[in-house]
Amino acid sequence: MRVAPLPAEQWDEAVDGALSALSPERRNPESAGNLLATLVRHPKLTKAFLRFNFHLLYGSTLSPRLRELAVLRVAHLANCEYEWRHHVVMGRQEGLTDQDIEALQRGEAATDLDRAVLRAVDELRDASTVSDSTWAALAAHLEERQLMDLVFTIGCYGALAMAINTFGVEPDSETHAER
């Protein structure tokens, strides 16, 4: 672990301010989980990141199911156990089956749209752009703002996976992973 979670006795007003968008129950070291407890070592960055991340989670034009499909592919490719564990739970809540989750690890999916989403993740990771053919396949199903939200979702969770892996954030206990 390169960056440890902030010890409970060091949580202060700056930390509380960084987490102000969260419910009061989550704004404490016992319930925040290892990722937030690590990120709050840099309160200004945490607050800015959470604002962007909350858009992707709660304000995005992308369906939650497609978001989770993309995030799980990102987590798989990045070998990010922390992100993977959290988003398997979330993906199941949004309708992804265990078969969907197993298939996406192989880069496989049942529908044209799901396959295009997985290709977009792979292409953005490999070349930092989506090919014309993949864009056209996505655009056959998604509106412009959904396409934009998809690219930013893939990028955000890719950056988050890099941070988690680099900082050495350890997976939470099962209690935290189910939030």
Secondary structure, DSSP 8 states (H G I E B T S, - for coil): --S----GGG--HHHHHHTTTS-GGGSSTTTSHHHHHHHTTSHHHHHHHHHHHHIIIII-SS-HHHHHHHHHHHHHHTT-HHHHHHHHHHHHHTT--HHHHHHHHTT--SSHHHHHHHHHHHHHHHHSS--HHHHHHHHTTS-HHHHHHHHHHHHHHHHHHHHHHHHT-----HHHHT-
